[in-house]
Amino acid sequence: MPQALRLTPYRVPVEAALAAPMVVAARLLLDLAVKQGGLVLTPAGFLKRADVRHVFDRTEWPGFDKATTLAMYKVINEQDAYGVLFTRVALQVCGLLRKRSGVLRATRVAKSMLAEEAAPALLGELFQAVFWEMNLQNFDRNPLPFWPQHHVGLVLWCLSVTAHEWSSAEHLTPACTIMETIDEPIARDLPGFAMVTRVLRPLTWLGLMEDRTQKRASGWLDDEDFRKTPLFDQMLSFKVEMIDDEGHARH
């Protein structure tokens, strides 16, 4: 994590942390793991359908319509419940679930995270895992490797000063990323797609941003707008030095 960025979960209200979709899902998974003595994985390494459905039925995920998923699949596998899969991987990455002999078991620290007052700390663990310990390209299969995750600290700071109002990913992508780090000709929509799947969507699931669907003037495509929530500034603190034309540092 960049030195200019500091996580401040102690400033996050417990109620706000408890409402974040990933925190809701994480607490459900950890609670299941404790009560059942672990979460048994299938031979392919996914959660059992019953455990997936337990969490799926009790969560809502911005950008994904539950009714559409239920209409498409007769049974819900973990791969079909993207938010559940994403959260389960994050819990493993941050060490709150550990795999032993095909079973995911809650650690001692994970059990303490089930207390409601620990929700802000849990949110902080998930946040760090998502942006600095997970390779988000594994989830979206976008051919842009690691972009813009390799400069996500800068992206987050830019969002902190630009995402006060509703803005589209098309606007936020060039405003908040280093486009020059893409050094090969690519399809025009790939950077915006990566910005959504690797930054904006995870932020909505963590409760730091919110989204809305807007019908654009072109009339043929429904697009999303995003803006930060109060949780964004409560969770993240920045100390950024900028150099002026005379070489003086400005904070």
Beta strands, then each sheet from edge to edge (+ up, - down):
strand 1: 5-7
strand 2: 39-40
strand 3: 97-100
strand 4: 103-106
strand 5: 167-168
strand 6: 209-215
strand 7: 222-228
strand 8: 236-238
strand 9: 242-243
strand 10: 249-250
sheet 1: 1+ 8-
sheet 2: 2+ 4- 3+
sheet 3: 5+ 7- 6+
sheet 4: 9+ 10-
end
